[in-house]
């Protein structure tokens, strides 16, 4: 509920953490730096991002897997901003196996 709809400029929730973009190939979530700080409060934000990438939830910058943020122009903004781009797997039922029984 705290993600704005990418295609609907009238849908801008209070306490926005990012944008949700629905496309034919799936849904992506673009989390702003401020939103990421809030989501990871009390944790090591860089480590959380790395673990999300390993689990397949977070898409790294194309061509540079060490860059976990992407430069994207968000709706209604004139300049690109850095965001964490998550796939729909982050909300799906796929369980990440850590090898433990």
MOQUI-V752879 format. One record per pair of residues at least 6 apart in sequence whose ideal C-beta (glycine too) atoms are under 7 Angstrom apart, sorted by the first residue. I is the first residue (numbers start at 1). J is the second residue. D is the distance in Angstrom with one decimal. If there is no record, write none. Layout:
# MOQUI-V752879
<<I/J/D> <I/J/D>>
This chain:
# MOQUI-V752879
<<1/13/6.1> <2/13/5.5> <2/15/5.7> <2/16/6.2> <2/17/4.6> <3/17/6.6> <3/18/5.3> <3/19/6.0> <3/20/4.0> <3/29/6.1> <4/11/5.7> <4/12/5.0> <4/13/6.3> <4/16/5.7> <4/19/5.0> <5/11/4.0> <5/20/6.1> <6/19/5.0> <6/20/6.3> <6/21/3.8> <6/75/5.7> <9/75/6.4> <9/76/6.2> <17/31/6.0> <17/32/6.7> <17/35/3.0> <17/38/6.2> <17/39/6.4> <18/29/5.9> <18/30/5.0> <18/31/4.0> <18/32/5.3> <18/35/4.8> <18/83/6.7> <19/30/4.6> <19/74/5.8> <19/75/6.6> <20/27/6.4> <20/29/5.6> <21/27/6.8> <21/28/4.9> <21/30/6.7> <26/87/6.7> <26/88/4.9> <27/88/4.2> <28/85/5.8> <28/86/6.6> <28/87/6.2> <29/86/4.2> <29/90/6.7> <30/72/6.1> <30/74/6.7> <30/83/4.3> <30/85/5.5> <31/39/6.7> <31/83/5.9> <31/84/4.4> <31/86/6.7> <32/81/6.8> <32/83/5.8> <33/82/6.2> <36/45/6.2> <36/84/5.5> <37/45/6.8> <40/48/4.9> <49/58/6.1> <49/68/4.4> <49/84/6.3> <50/68/7.0> <52/58/3.9> <53/60/5.7> <53/68/5.8> <55/96/4.4> <56/89/5.6> <57/86/5.5> <57/87/6.2> <57/89/5.4> <57/90/4.2> <58/68/6.1> <58/84/6.1> <58/86/5.6> <59/85/4.6> <59/87/6.2> <60/67/6.0> <60/68/5.5> <61/67/3.8> <61/69/7.0> <61/70/5.2> <68/84/6.5> <69/82/4.2> <69/83/6.4> <69/84/6.0> <70/82/7.0> <70/83/6.0> <70/85/5.2> <71/80/4.6> <71/82/5.8> <72/80/5.8> <72/81/6.9> <72/83/5.4> <73/80/4.6> <74/81/6.1>>
